[in-house]
Amino acid sequence: MSEVWLGYLLYLIALLTMGGIYSILTVGLNIQWGFTGLFNVGIAGFFAIGAYTSALITSPISEQHLGGYDLPVAFGFIFAMISSAVIGYFVGKLCIRLRSDYLAIATIGVAEIFRLILKNELWATNGPRGISNIPRPFEDLAQPWSQLLFLTIVLIILFLVYIISQKAHNSPWGRVMRAIRDNDKAAEAIGKNVEKFRIQAFMFGCSLMGLGGALTAHYFKFIGPEATEPVMATFLIWVMLIIGGSGNNLGAIIGAFLVWTIWSGMEIFTAQLPPDWAVKATFLRIFLVGLVLQVILQKFPLGIFQEKPPKRD
Amino acid sequence: MEFINYYFIPGLVLGCIYALGAVGVSLLFGILRFAHFAHGDLITLGAYIAFFFTSTFGLTGLLSLPMAILFSVVICILIDRFFYKPLRFSPTVILLISSFGIALMLRATVQLIWGVEIESYNEGTFSVPLKIFDTLIIAEKHIYIVLFTFLIILIMHYFLAKTTMGKAMRAVSDNASLAQITGINTEKVIIWTWVIGGSLAASAGVFLGIDTQLQSNMGWDLLLPIFAAAILGGIGSPYGAIIGGLIIGMAEELSSYTWLGDGLPLLSPGYKTGVAFAIMVLLLIWRPSGILKGKVF
């Protein structure tokens, strides 16, 4: 294989890998927002909780941070999901009974507090310098096999996540969720414990966000406090879900791949510009994506793929 | 005296800045019924508009405040016209998402025009601190910030309490449909809400810029304490928001004072922002209506 083709192939693999990770995050948000109507603006916080949990327990022993248990990566994924879900439980317990605005503010709070901890607790997280030498599965193999196998892991996990959330959507549980989203008073009147169901959905979504964070940390072999930057880790995911169609898992996944392709495609274009302009182009890109979001909200509020209620037997 | 000079006065100044932001958030919540997530970045924009005038015409921060207010208000009304108005009858959560998008668009605009470097106003003449009774040291800029905040709040109070528009505004905030039946033009009320919210946000930004520096994410970092202040004061109550802002600002600065007498700060200064969050969490558990009995949704 010639150098050029290898380059193209690696780019395609990288595009699909990040697209797959973003899909998992978007499905997580879909369970919270699309299924249940829970407004989470602190995706970055839960993402970072998962990423750091996995990074700390799977990396080799280090003086610079806590943990270093050198555990297998699969354990990292599981613990990432558990720790995000546990934090999600406390946030949910606290403010899920209040109106969505409060949940929104509280989730922003979680993300901000977590960023403060990451920056200040040098002994545990190595502060702003972040954690490096996080293991990536199959990293010892030659190019492009190493990248290809990691992509396979991401896609398998995405497939499992899709199957499970699709099952959840079509199950009686999913029906209760939609009932709560559309009319929580009515759901309560027929004897559903609205608060309990909402917390379940919130924890489910948070665990997927934690998983997405863990995958990102292992993919880049590095995680730092910038991971909690709201643009990349929260805003893009919202745009992906709104464009794909909230309430629809497949829509969420296609929205994620679509937006990520456009987002990184613009990067190829802006990389050609002189360095001074390239920096400015990044901000222009954020502005344009924001504008697209506004247009979608006004003109196509249901997204590309609208929610389909499961068929009756 | 060290307590007053280095903790109480900075706390008061920070509290004033939070109060200015929180009043806007609280009023907007009362009238438009959604948490305006772009408010922090509106503050950033106000600060940078003033920076344009200080850097081009050599004005001081305080002198460019009127221009910052004027341009911010115009931008607020335009944002409302093109982005929030079409969503007026959508579920309020859609407006929340929209305002989150606006927040990032505003910040991207600031970064596009002014870059990401730290900037400051030309505050040469303000830099000598005043000494009162030999022990009380106050920077002149702090006196200005506190005085002007009180002046702005007085004007706002006059507007809300005495003018017809102010009364209409309070009526819409109390009960929008009842107000509409009595013939109040809600769209006009909304525009005036933006006039007040935008002016106060711009003032908060300029004061923060005078007090510290300008940074493209300065406003985003204010969002959490401002919301905490608005909730503390009772959402929809502008006077509560002022008290809430002062309390949050004070609490943040005083949290790093050496209360235990062991020479160590009670809380590491790195966690100041966490104080606002902690107060907010406690409130959400014990008293979501805030101290001045605001609305609970």
Interface residues (C-beta under 8 A of the other chain):
Chain A: G37 F39 V41 L94 C95 L98 R99 S100 D101 Y102 A104 I105 A106 I108 G109 E112 I113 L116 K119 N120 P230 V231 F235 W238 V239 I242 V279 K280 F283 L284 I286 F287 G290 L291 L293 Q294 L297 Q298 P301
Chain B: F29 F34 A35 F37 F83 P86 L87 S90 T92 V93 I94 L96 I97 S98 F100 G101 I102 L104 M105 R107 A108 T109 Q111 L112 G115 W220 L223 L224 F227 I231 S268 G270 Y271 T273 G274 F277 M280 V281 L284 I285 P288 V296 F297
